[in-house]
Amino acid sequence: MLDLARLERIRLHRRPPGQILVGELALRFDYRLPRPTRITLEGVENIPRNTGVFFAMNHTDRYNYWPFQYQMYRHGGLRFTATWVKGKYYENRLIGAFMDSTNNIPLPSRGYVMTTEFRKAVGAVPSKDEYRVLRDLVDGRVSVDEAASRGGARVARLLGHDGPRERFGERFEALFARMMVEVARLTREALERYQLNVLVFPQGTRSKRLPKGHTGLVQMAEHLGRAIVPVGCNGSDHAYPGGSPFSKGGDIVYRIGKPLAIDGPELGPHRVTAPFVPFSADATRNHGDAFRAATDIVMDHINALLDPEYQYSDEKLSDGVEEMSRFV
């Protein structure tokens, strides 16, 4: 599983060997035979060449970043990418090694860290009701005593694991903060030391229709002073309709928008100038409205690059993976 020690061991590469091998030995042939996959990049001229940026893309299926990375590689003259991915992909040691070789940065959400700590203390994943009680506790909606009472014996065991029960919130926030420091370090290294672009799915989980986005991307972009380039992915879900990594063929179109500078006309009015720590509870508490407004602008720009079948639903809700399936 992904914990702090595992996160600290991740190393990135300017030319990621896994991406190159997958592209040359697998995708190069899979996208030609037996059913051709035609990949189009529209707006490549919008990608800065002299600095690393964040790509903000919709997430329609398990593999919709593969055709994008492959076509960028085949285009030539463009930086490789590092991708923010879910912590659950590091549950299996072999899959974790593959993720390392292909330049991924695991992003452990509060829900994932909470689920992982529950598994360490109890030896099993939390039920839907247990998870909801713990989430309410972490989000400050219930007290420790109320969570222990509502959650039952297993939740009470977790709250007393590794220290006094009433200090669970402090221990959890300290652990989460240390893990986010590592994510920020890796992301900074990707952009600066390894001269990569960083690919992020701001909606958080897979969904054919674009939902509202999470604010983590905007927080990190402001923290590191990097622009966000919106990308609309169209058609990948037809090539990858299930769990198979082999394409069923068809047309995939990536529309690449113009960069959104953090101090530019779109995002500048919502720029947080006071120092903050990305993903921290204080950052959300003090600047949540500004992060939300900037994130909505980024998502609107992605939406404008999508075919109608992938654009916002009326409610801007996800139609994909929910609850515990996001973490385990």
Helices and strands as residue ranges (DSSP letters): H 4-8, H 17-22, I 23-27, H 28-30, E 37-42, G 44-46, E 54-57, H 66-75, E 81-86, G 87-90, H 93-101, E 104-107, H 110-122, H 128-138, H 144-151, H 153-159, G 165-167, H 168-191, E 197-200, H 216-224, E 228-234, H 236-239, E 250-256, G 268-270, H 281-303, G 308-310, G 323-326
